[in-house]
């Protein structure tokens, strides 16, 4: 009986299978290494959910930025009211002293003029991010739905001494105190809004992560599976290449 030594079809098929498994393992590994590695393993409905969550998440993050910017502006306003109120109280003390004939009236008048000028300067110089704060409207996005509110920190009026110096500073103290109280209430509300937004963003990020993590886990399982198959096929390749050697040994 004649023997013919030709190509080893079993080995060739094993090599082909090895190449296929190595390519699939490489593809799965590449997907895992991408930032959105799990996205290719999630369903259409899950993809839609992720897209919607990411859109809402982006709006919530913009709302956080808007709210934080408003808080910064109101903190500037709080500092301005605090300084103006301190000056107004000093002015009232000096005005009462002058009215009672206590101290050097000329020196008191000079100081009162300086106080009035400084209070006016505070109103115009209070800025946040280079923008004036007092008397300016702030549009604040307060939730992931894009809803906004408008806040306007009150201006600090110039000291009106047309009635009397004492009355002027008394009225200023009352006005600045009312503005400071309103500003403090708005700040407290915005800090609460910021806390809620940050909690919402954390929840939304977690929801997106859970969906993508599930897809990533599937990709990692695919990598493991393909690696196991590659190892098994590699062993078969080694076995199949020995078949020709066995045939040749029979001919010796």
Residue frames as qw, qx, qy, qz and C-alpha x, y, z in Angstrom:
[[0.000, 0.889, 0.458, 0.000, 0.00, 0.00, 0.00],
 [0.444, 0.396, -0.012, 0.804, 1.44, 3.37, -1.02],
 [0.295, -0.733, -0.387, 0.475, 1.66, 6.29, 1.41],
 [0.336, 0.644, 0.194, 0.659, 1.53, 9.89, 0.30],
 [0.367, -0.460, -0.339, 0.734, 2.90, 12.74, 2.39],
 [0.114, 0.632, 0.386, 0.662, 0.80, 15.87, 1.71],
 [0.142, -0.488, 0.191, -0.840, -0.56, 18.87, 3.59],
 [0.192, -0.220, -0.855, 0.429, -1.82, 18.32, 7.13],
 [0.230, -0.546, -0.427, -0.683, -5.47, 19.50, 6.93],
 [0.588, -0.641, -0.481, 0.114, -6.07, 18.95, 10.65],
 [0.510, -0.332, -0.137, 0.782, -3.15, 21.18, 11.58],
 [0.107, 0.252, 0.307, 0.911, -4.23, 23.79, 9.05],
 [0.392, -0.647, -0.502, -0.418, -7.75, 23.86, 10.49],
 [0.618, -0.576, -0.367, 0.390, -6.34, 24.11, 14.01],
 [0.389, -0.092, 0.038, 0.916, -4.15, 27.03, 12.95],
 [0.108, -0.458, -0.424, -0.774, -7.18, 28.75, 11.41],
 [0.536, -0.682, -0.485, -0.112, -9.20, 28.27, 14.59],
 [0.589, -0.393, -0.234, 0.666, -6.30, 29.60, 16.64],
 [0.213, 0.151, 0.188, 0.947, -6.15, 32.74, 14.50],
 [0.316, -0.594, -0.482, -0.561, -9.90, 33.28, 14.87],
 [0.624, -0.638, -0.420, 0.161, -9.81, 32.90, 18.66],
 [0.515, -0.228, -0.095, 0.821, -6.79, 35.18, 18.98],
 [0.038, 0.337, 0.304, 0.890, -8.55, 37.85, 16.89],
 [0.467, -0.658, -0.475, -0.352, -11.71, 37.59, 19.00],
 [0.647, -0.513, -0.330, 0.458, -9.67, 37.80, 22.21],
 [0.372, -0.004, 0.054, 0.927, -7.88, 40.89, 20.89],
 [0.168, -0.509, -0.399, -0.744, -11.18, 42.54, 19.97],
 [0.591, -0.668, -0.448, -0.064, -12.67, 41.85, 23.40],
 [0.616, -0.361, -0.203, 0.670, -9.52, 43.12, 25.13],
 [0.205, 0.224, 0.191, 0.934, -9.60, 46.31, 23.05],
 [0.355, -0.637, -0.440, -0.524, -13.22, 46.91, 24.06],
 [0.662, -0.596, -0.376, 0.255, -12.36, 46.45, 27.73],
 [0.540, -0.169, -0.060, 0.822, -9.47, 48.90, 27.46],
 [0.033, 0.506, 0.301, 0.808, -11.70, 51.65, 26.02],
 [0.133, -0.099, 0.433, -0.886, -13.29, 54.17, 28.39],
 [0.693, 0.054, 0.093, -0.713, -16.75, 52.96, 27.31],
 [0.093, 0.284, -0.944, -0.138, -15.66, 49.35, 27.19],
 [0.264, 0.217, 0.888, -0.307, -18.96, 48.01, 28.53],
 [0.438, 0.424, 0.059, -0.791, -21.16, 49.91, 26.08],
 [0.411, 0.284, -0.700, -0.510, -20.88, 47.29, 23.31],
 [0.208, -0.074, -0.971, 0.087, -22.38, 44.59, 25.54],
 [0.238, 0.307, 0.584, -0.713, -25.51, 46.40, 26.71],
 [0.323, 0.529, 0.771, 0.143, -28.93, 46.16, 25.07],
 [0.129, 0.497, 0.352, 0.783, -30.60, 48.82, 22.94],
 [0.416, -0.800, -0.359, -0.241, -32.93, 49.76, 25.81],
 [0.674, -0.557, -0.110, 0.472, -29.98, 50.03, 28.18],
 [0.463, 0.132, 0.216, 0.850, -28.15, 52.18, 25.65],
 [0.102, -0.688, -0.368, -0.617, -31.15, 54.50, 25.48],
 [0.594, -0.754, -0.274, 0.062, -31.26, 54.66, 29.29],
 [0.657, -0.291, 0.019, 0.695, -27.57, 55.50, 29.47],
 [0.274, 0.382, 0.301, 0.830, -27.98, 58.21, 26.84],
 [0.307, -0.777, -0.348, -0.426, -30.91, 59.76, 28.72],
 [0.687, -0.643, -0.183, 0.283, -29.11, 59.54, 32.06],
 [0.595, -0.077, 0.103, 0.793, -25.99, 61.13, 30.63],
 [0.077, 0.583, 0.321, 0.743, -28.05, 63.98, 29.16],
 [0.496, -0.799, -0.265, -0.215, -29.76, 64.62, 32.50],
 [0.757, -0.406, -0.089, 0.504, -26.41, 64.27, 34.24],
 [0.441, 0.246, 0.149, 0.850, -24.90, 66.96, 32.02],
 [0.193, -0.721, -0.271, -0.607, -27.79, 69.31, 32.85],
 [0.693, -0.684, -0.219, 0.066, -27.40, 68.60, 36.56],
 [0.700, -0.177, -0.009, 0.692, -23.68, 69.33, 36.37],
 [0.194, 0.471, 0.195, 0.838, -24.39, 72.63, 34.62],
 [0.453, -0.767, -0.285, -0.352, -26.89, 73.41, 37.37],
 [0.757, -0.479, -0.167, 0.413, -24.19, 72.75, 39.97],
 [0.493, 0.117, 0.092, 0.857, -21.88, 75.21, 38.21],
 [0.103, -0.633, -0.296, -0.708, -24.67, 77.80, 37.97],
 [0.623, -0.721, -0.284, -0.104, -25.61, 77.38, 41.63],
 [0.732, -0.315, -0.105, 0.595, -21.99, 77.53, 42.79],
 [0.318, 0.329, 0.147, 0.877, -21.42, 80.72, 40.81],
 [0.329, -0.719, -0.285, -0.542, -24.52, 82.26, 42.41],
 [0.743, -0.590, -0.240, 0.207, -23.32, 81.21, 45.86],
 [0.610, -0.016, -0.022, 0.792, -19.97, 82.86, 45.18],
 [0.040, 0.525, 0.210, 0.824, -21.76, 86.09, 44.22],
 [0.544, -0.716, -0.279, -0.337, -24.00, 86.03, 47.30],
 [0.766, -0.385, -0.209, 0.470, -20.98, 85.38, 49.53],
 [0.368, 0.223, 0.049, 0.902, -19.44, 88.54, 48.08],
 [0.281, -0.638, -0.276, -0.662, -22.71, 90.35, 48.83],
 [0.723, -0.599, -0.337, 0.069, -22.67, 89.02, 52.41],
 [0.637, -0.176, -0.126, 0.740, -19.15, 90.37, 52.96],
 [0.126, 0.399, 0.182, 0.890, -20.18, 93.71, 51.46],
 [0.478, -0.689, -0.338, -0.428, -23.24, 94.00, 53.71],
 [0.756, -0.472, -0.300, 0.340, -21.17, 93.08, 56.74],
 [0.487, -0.008, -0.041, 0.873, -18.58, 95.77, 56.05],
 [0.083, -0.497, -0.269, -0.820, -21.21, 98.39, 55.18],
 [0.600, -0.666, -0.399, -0.196, -23.19, 97.59, 58.33],
 [0.689, -0.353, -0.244, 0.584, -20.07, 97.96, 60.47],
 [0.285, 0.162, 0.094, 0.940, -19.33, 101.34, 58.90],
 [0.292, -0.593, -0.386, -0.643, -22.94, 102.50, 59.27],
 [0.670, -0.620, -0.391, 0.118, -22.92, 101.62, 62.96],
 [0.554, -0.194, -0.109, 0.803, -19.70, 103.57, 63.39],
 [0.065, 0.369, 0.269, 0.887, -21.28, 106.47, 61.55],
 [0.472, -0.680, -0.441, -0.347, -24.35, 106.39, 63.81],
 [0.673, -0.497, -0.304, 0.455, -22.16, 106.44, 66.91],
 [0.393, -0.029, 0.057, 0.917, -20.23, 109.44, 65.59],
 [0.128, -0.515, -0.408, -0.743, -23.42, 111.22, 64.51],
 [0.570, -0.698, -0.429, -0.061, -24.90, 110.81, 67.98],
 [0.616, -0.365, -0.169, 0.677, -21.67, 112.07, 69.55],
 [0.219, 0.202, 0.204, 0.933, -21.66, 115.12, 67.33],
 [0.323, -0.638, -0.466, -0.521, -25.32, 115.81, 68.10],
 [0.651, -0.667, -0.325, 0.164, -24.50, 115.66, 71.81],
 [0.049, 0.955, -0.223, 0.189, -21.60, 118.04, 71.33],
 [0.792, -0.480, 0.339, 0.167, -19.02, 115.43, 72.25],
 [0.750, -0.002, 0.409, 0.520, -15.58, 115.38, 70.67],
 [0.113, -0.416, 0.318, 0.845, -14.08, 117.42, 67.87],
 [0.607, 0.576, 0.390, -0.384, -16.97, 118.21, 65.51],
 [0.387, 0.734, -0.419, -0.369, -14.63, 118.94, 62.57],
 [0.052, -0.368, 0.925, 0.078, -12.84, 115.62, 62.99],
 [0.496, 0.250, 0.777, -0.294, -16.18, 113.84, 63.33],
 [0.574, 0.679, 0.086, -0.450, -17.46, 115.47, 60.15],
 [0.239, 0.627, -0.684, -0.286, -14.33, 114.38, 58.29],
 [0.208, -0.130, 0.967, -0.072, -14.77, 110.82, 59.47],
 [0.551, 0.445, 0.572, -0.414, -18.49, 110.81, 58.61],
 [0.496, 0.701, -0.247, -0.449, -17.68, 112.00, 55.10],
 [0.107, 0.463, -0.867, -0.150, -15.12, 109.21, 54.72],
 [0.386, 0.094, 0.881, -0.259, -17.60, 106.62, 56.01],
 [0.599, 0.581, 0.285, -0.472, -20.31, 107.73, 53.60],
 [0.399, 0.673, -0.509, -0.358, -17.83, 107.60, 50.70],
 [0.072, -0.303, 0.950, 0.001, -16.64, 104.11, 51.68],
 [0.523, 0.281, 0.721, -0.358, -20.21, 102.79, 51.90],
 [0.596, 0.675, -0.016, -0.433, -20.94, 104.09, 48.41],
 [0.222, 0.610, -0.731, -0.210, -17.70, 102.52, 47.17],
 [0.370, -0.093, 0.909, -0.164, -18.66, 99.14, 48.63],
 [0.657, 0.475, 0.413, -0.415, -21.87, 99.14, 46.60],
 [0.596, 0.727, -0.216, -0.265, -20.01, 99.64, 43.29],
 [0.148, 0.641, -0.753, -0.008, -16.88, 97.61, 44.02],
 [0.649, -0.131, 0.708, -0.247, -18.49, 94.33, 45.18],
 [0.618, 0.469, -0.453, -0.440, -17.78, 91.99, 42.26],
 [0.760, -0.164, 0.627, -0.043, -17.66, 88.25, 41.59],
 [0.692, 0.230, 0.564, 0.387, -15.74, 86.95, 38.61],
 [0.254, -0.024, 0.283, 0.925, -15.24, 90.52, 37.50],
 [0.175, -0.531, -0.578, -0.595, -18.99, 91.22, 37.44],
 [0.244, -0.319, 0.320, -0.858, -20.86, 93.62, 39.77],
 [0.212, -0.219, -0.941, 0.149, -22.99, 91.85, 42.37],
 [0.051, 0.460, 0.584, -0.667, -25.16, 94.33, 44.26],
 [0.401, 0.560, 0.100, -0.718, -28.27, 95.37, 42.39],
 [0.335, 0.374, -0.703, -0.503, -27.61, 92.83, 39.61],
 [0.886, 0.000, 0.118, -0.448, -29.96, 89.95, 38.79],
 [0.120, -0.390, 0.909, 0.088, -28.60, 86.41, 38.98],
 [0.843, 0.119, -0.214, -0.479, -30.27, 83.68, 36.91],
 [0.254, -0.427, 0.851, -0.171, -29.63, 80.38, 38.65],
 [0.716, 0.055, -0.600, -0.353, -30.31, 76.89, 37.25],
 [0.452, -0.457, 0.555, -0.529, -31.50, 74.88, 40.23],
 [0.784, -0.054, 0.587, -0.195, -32.17, 71.33, 38.99],
 [0.393, -0.120, 0.796, 0.444, -31.53, 68.75, 36.29],
 [0.387, 0.655, 0.647, 0.049, -34.69, 69.86, 34.50],
 [0.371, 0.309, 0.227, 0.846, -33.12, 73.22, 33.72],
 [0.217, -0.869, -0.428, -0.123, -35.50, 75.26, 35.91],
 [0.412, 0.273, -0.209, 0.844, -34.15, 78.66, 36.92],
 [0.285, -0.837, -0.417, 0.209, -34.74, 81.25, 39.59],
 [0.342, 0.653, -0.035, 0.675, -33.68, 84.90, 39.67],
 [0.559, -0.647, -0.314, 0.413, -32.03, 86.51, 42.68],
 [0.297, 0.745, 0.005, 0.597, -31.06, 90.17, 42.99],
 [0.548, -0.359, -0.408, 0.636, -28.85, 91.18, 45.93],
 [0.013, -0.952, -0.304, 0.006, -30.01, 94.65, 47.01],
 [0.435, 0.570, -0.148, 0.681, -27.84, 97.67, 46.36],
 [0.449, -0.498, -0.420, 0.611, -26.52, 99.69, 49.29],
 [0.141, 0.898, 0.299, 0.291, -28.00, 103.16, 49.07],
 [0.347, 0.407, -0.262, 0.803, -25.93, 106.27, 49.70],
 [0.270, -0.425, -0.619, 0.602, -26.28, 107.78, 53.17],
 [0.028, -0.691, -0.402, -0.600, -29.13, 110.29, 53.06],
 [0.356, -0.297, -0.479, 0.745, -28.50, 113.06, 55.60],
 [0.060, -0.453, -0.321, -0.829, -31.14, 115.44, 54.25],
 [0.572, -0.684, -0.370, -0.259, -33.30, 114.91, 57.35],
 [0.414, -0.820, 0.377, -0.121, -30.42, 114.54, 59.82],
 [0.299, 0.538, -0.788, 0.033, -27.13, 112.69, 60.04],
 [0.363, -0.151, 0.829, -0.399, -28.45, 110.46, 62.81],
 [0.752, 0.346, 0.326, -0.457, -31.56, 109.58, 60.80],
 [0.581, 0.622, -0.453, -0.265, -29.47, 108.95, 57.72],
 [0.170, 0.405, -0.889, 0.129, -27.29, 106.36, 59.42],
 [0.504, 0.023, 0.704, -0.499, -30.23, 104.86, 61.31],
 [0.769, 0.455, 0.073, -0.442, -32.09, 104.30, 58.04],
 [0.466, 0.587, -0.651, -0.124, -28.95, 102.92, 56.41],
 [0.164, -0.281, 0.900, -0.289, -28.49, 100.37, 59.20],
 [0.659, 0.224, 0.527, -0.487, -32.10, 99.25, 58.84],
 [0.709, 0.582, -0.172, -0.359, -31.85, 98.95, 55.06],
 [0.321, 0.551, -0.771, 0.001, -28.51, 97.12, 55.04],
 [0.351, -0.171, 0.841, -0.375, -29.65, 94.73, 57.80],
 [0.756, 0.341, 0.328, -0.452, -32.78, 93.81, 55.82],
 [0.635, 0.619, -0.411, -0.214, -30.71, 93.20, 52.67],
 [0.061, 0.481, -0.858, 0.172, -28.24, 91.06, 54.64],
 [0.565, -0.001, 0.705, -0.428, -31.04, 88.94, 56.11],
 [0.793, 0.485, 0.073, -0.363, -32.58, 88.33, 52.69],
 [0.452, 0.649, -0.609, -0.063, -29.17, 87.50, 51.27],
 [0.210, -0.352, 0.869, -0.278, -28.47, 85.01, 54.09],
 [0.726, 0.200, 0.512, -0.413, -31.81, 83.29, 53.44],
 [0.728, 0.609, -0.190, -0.250, -31.02, 83.03, 49.72],
 [0.186, 0.602, -0.773, 0.077, -27.57, 81.65, 50.50],
 [0.472, -0.158, 0.795, -0.345, -29.01, 79.00, 52.79],
 [0.795, 0.400, 0.272, -0.366, -31.47, 77.99, 50.08],
 [0.592, 0.677, -0.416, -0.134, -28.73, 77.78, 47.44],
 [0.073, -0.484, 0.854, -0.175, -26.49, 75.69, 49.68],
 [0.656, 0.084, 0.658, -0.359, -29.43, 73.32, 50.11],
 [0.749, 0.596, -0.014, -0.290, -29.96, 73.26, 46.34],
 [0.306, 0.681, -0.665, -0.028, -26.27, 72.56, 45.77],
 [0.356, -0.282, 0.855, -0.249, -26.34, 69.64, 48.20],
 [0.755, 0.320, 0.456, -0.346, -29.39, 68.18, 46.46],
 [0.631, 0.699, -0.260, -0.213, -27.79, 68.59, 43.03],
 [0.081, 0.595, -0.797, 0.059, -24.57, 66.93, 44.13],
 [0.539, -0.055, 0.788, -0.292, -26.56, 64.01, 45.57],
 [0.758, 0.519, 0.207, -0.337, -28.55, 63.76, 42.33],
 [0.451, 0.719, -0.512, -0.135, -25.38, 63.75, 40.21],
 [0.196, -0.416, 0.875, -0.152, -23.85, 61.03, 42.39],
 [0.676, 0.192, 0.633, -0.324, -26.99, 58.91, 41.94],
 [0.695, 0.663, -0.031, -0.277, -27.04, 59.48, 38.18],
 [0.228, 0.678, -0.697, -0.049, -23.35, 58.65, 37.84],
 [0.412, -0.215, 0.856, -0.224, -23.92, 55.48, 39.84],
 [0.752, 0.391, 0.410, -0.337, -26.83, 54.46, 37.59],
 [0.585, 0.721, -0.324, -0.181, -24.77, 54.99, 34.44],
 [0.013, -0.592, 0.801, -0.092, -21.84, 53.15, 35.99],
 [0.628, -0.052, 0.721, -0.287, -23.94, 50.15, 36.96],
 [0.800, 0.524, 0.164, -0.240, -25.19, 49.69, 33.40],
 [0.481, 0.750, -0.455, -0.009, -21.77, 50.13, 31.83],
 [0.271, -0.519, 0.786, -0.197, -20.09, 47.99, 34.50],
 [0.806, 0.121, 0.527, -0.240, -22.44, 45.14, 33.64],
 [0.745, 0.659, -0.075, -0.062, -21.38, 45.46, 30.00],
 [0.133, 0.761, -0.623, 0.125, -17.74, 45.66, 31.02],
 [0.589, -0.301, 0.718, -0.217, -18.08, 42.49, 33.07],
 [0.868, 0.374, 0.296, -0.142, -19.49, 40.74, 30.01],
 [0.532, 0.777, -0.334, 0.044, -16.54, 41.92, 27.90],
 [0.171, -0.639, 0.724, -0.194, -14.08, 40.71, 30.54],
 [0.777, -0.023, 0.599, -0.195, -15.80, 37.32, 30.58],
 [0.790, 0.608, 0.020, -0.075, -15.46, 37.28, 26.80],
 [0.208, 0.783, -0.576, 0.105, -11.72, 37.95, 27.12],
 [0.477, -0.393, 0.754, -0.223, -11.37, 35.10, 29.61],
 [0.848, 0.262, 0.413, -0.205, -13.43, 32.76, 27.42],
 [0.669, 0.719, -0.185, -0.021, -11.45, 33.55, 24.29],
 [0.011, -0.715, 0.683, -0.147, -8.16, 33.12, 26.15],
 [0.676, -0.170, 0.686, -0.208, -9.26, 29.68, 27.37],
 [0.838, 0.483, 0.227, -0.110, -10.24, 28.72, 23.82],
 [0.396, 0.818, -0.416, 0.022, -6.93, 30.04, 22.51],
 [0.308, -0.545, 0.765, -0.152, -5.02, 27.90, 25.01],
 [0.784, 0.092, 0.587, -0.183, -7.08, 24.85, 24.09],
 [0.744, 0.664, 0.028, -0.070, -6.64, 25.38, 20.34],
 [0.120, 0.801, -0.585, 0.037, -2.91, 25.96, 20.83],
 [0.539, -0.308, 0.774, -0.126, -2.72, 22.54, 22.45],
 [0.808, 0.392, 0.420, -0.128, -4.63, 21.03, 19.52],
 [0.481, 0.825, -0.286, -0.078, -2.26, 22.71, 17.07],
 [0.171, -0.628, 0.756, -0.061, 0.65, 21.10, 18.87],
 [0.688, 0.005, 0.710, -0.149, -1.09, 17.71, 18.71],
 [0.748, 0.608, 0.207, -0.165, -2.03, 18.06, 15.04],
 [0.296, 0.822, -0.477, -0.094, 1.52, 18.94, 13.97],
 [0.394, -0.427, 0.812, -0.055, 2.68, 15.63, 15.44],
 [0.845, 0.293, 0.365, -0.257, 0.45, 13.65, 13.09],
 [0.643, 0.705, -0.296, -0.050, 2.85, 14.09, 10.16],
 [0.051, -0.635, 0.750, -0.180, 5.74, 13.03, 12.34],
 [0.688, -0.095, 0.666, -0.273, 3.88, 9.84, 13.25],
 [0.834, 0.514, 0.103, -0.170, 3.25, 9.08, 9.60],
 [0.398, 0.760, -0.509, 0.063, 6.89, 9.64, 8.75],
 [0.351, -0.495, 0.761, -0.228, 7.93, 7.36, 11.57],
 [0.848, 0.149, 0.456, -0.223, 5.87, 4.57, 10.05],
 [0.734, 0.667, -0.123, -0.035, 7.77, 4.96, 6.78],
 [0.007, -0.769, 0.633, -0.091, 11.16, 4.61, 8.40]]
